[in-house]
């Protein structure tokens, strides 16, 4: 009977890889600490090293695309509409009191 293959999330892999780069510990120690095969740690380290230049590829942070409903003019219009509706409701309630 086959057992299910373990899967690890990106945060866990990053933590293991970064710890494996410390000079004070060996890959064997990291492997036993986290219960991960040494071959998996070596594979993750290679992926990390291969993709490290891409972290610094873009020096400009990506600009968030603004939607029309995020613009200050649109929000001011919504506030104005709600203020008018609120005034109408207040007047209607005062008539019934």
N, C-alpha and C positions, 0 to 999 in steps of 0.2 A: 504494500500500500504506500503510495507516494504522499509525502507531506507537502503542505502548501508552501510556496516560496515566500520568504520574508520580503516585505517591502519597507523602505525607509523614506521618510519625507526629506525634503531639501534641507531643512534646518538641522536635522539630525546628522545628515551627511556632512554638512559644512562644519558642524561642531567637531565631528570625528576627524575630518581632514585637518582642520586647524590645529587640533591637539596633536595629531601625528607629526606635525612639522616642528614641534618643540624639541629642542636638543636634549632635554632631560629625560625624555621618554622614548621608548622604542615602539615600532609598529606592533610588535608582539604584545607589549603592555597595553596599548590602546585597543588591540583586538580582543584581548581577554576582558578588559574593563567594560567594553560596550557589547561584547558577544557577537562581533562581526568578523567574518573571515578576513585574513590578511590580504588575500587576493582582491577582495572587494574594496578594501581600504586603498590598496595600490591602484586599482582602477579609478576610484574616485579622485585620488591625488593626481593622476594623469589628466583626467577631465578638468580638474581645477586648474592645473598648470596650462593646459591648452587654451582655456577660455579666459584666463586672467587678463590678457591684453584688451579684451572687449569691455572690461569694466571701465577702463580709462579711455575708450575710443571716442566718446562724446563728452566734451567738456561743458557743453551747454545743457542745462536741464530742459526736458521737454515741456513745452507750453501746453497747458490744459486748454482744450478747445472749449470756448464759451458757447453755450446754447443761447438762442434768442431770449429764453425765459430767465437767463442769468444776468442780463444787462440791467444796469441801474435804472434806465428809463422804464423798462418793463415792470420792474419791481415797484417803482414809484407809482405807476398806473394801477397796479394791483392794490397797493396801500390806499390810494385815493378811492378806488371802487369800494373797498371794504369800509373805509371811513364813511362814505355816503350811505351804504347799506346799514351800518351801525346807527347812524343818525336817524334814519327812517324807522328802524326798529325801536329806538328809544322814544320817538314821537308817538309811535303806535301804542307802546306800552303806557305812556303817560295819558293817552285818551281813555284807556280802560280803567285807570285808577280812580 
